[in-house]
Amino acid sequence: MGEVIKRRILNISLPVTLYKELEEMATEKAKTKAEFAREAITRYIDSEKRWSYIRKWGQASARQLQLKNEKDIETIIHDLRKEGRND
């Protein structure tokens, strides 16, 4: 027997102009408005997760390198360029 997909219904209201754009784009892409909205929400969530990871990585790197401000970053870049390193 196949896997049962559980779903929840989300009702949202949109400004008329945004709704019309959604309708046009969904038609253009041969998708339902619901498919289009699900895809957009999924992409947004994935993007936020990636940016969250990048921010955490940046903060950890800044702590490890004891960076206090952008000037410290510029100094590191300048020193690496002086040494001829581009990695």
ZIFEN-V92399 format. One record per backbone hydrogen bond with DSSP energy under -0.5 kcal/mol. CO is the residue of the C=O (numbers start at 1). NH is the residue of the N-H. Records with the same first field share a line. If there is no record, write none. Layout:
BEGIN
CO = NH / NH
END
This chain:
BEGIN
3 = 5
4 = 6
9 = 11
10 = 12
15 = 19
16 = 20
17 = 21
18 = 22
19 = 23
20 = 24
21 = 25
22 = 26
23 = 27
24 = 28
25 = 29
26 = 31
27 = 30
32 = 36
33 = 37
34 = 38
35 = 39
36 = 40
37 = 41
38 = 42
39 = 43
40 = 44
41 = 45
42 = 46
43 = 47
44 = 48
45 = 49
46 = 50
47 = 51
48 = 52
49 = 53
50 = 54
51 = 55
52 = 56
53 = 57
54 = 58
55 = 59
56 = 60
57 = 61
58 = 62
59 = 63
60 = 64
61 = 65
62 = 67
63 = 66
69 = 72 / 73
70 = 74
71 = 75
72 = 76
73 = 77
74 = 78
75 = 79
76 = 80
77 = 81
78 = 82
79 = 83
80 = 84 / 85
81 = 84
END
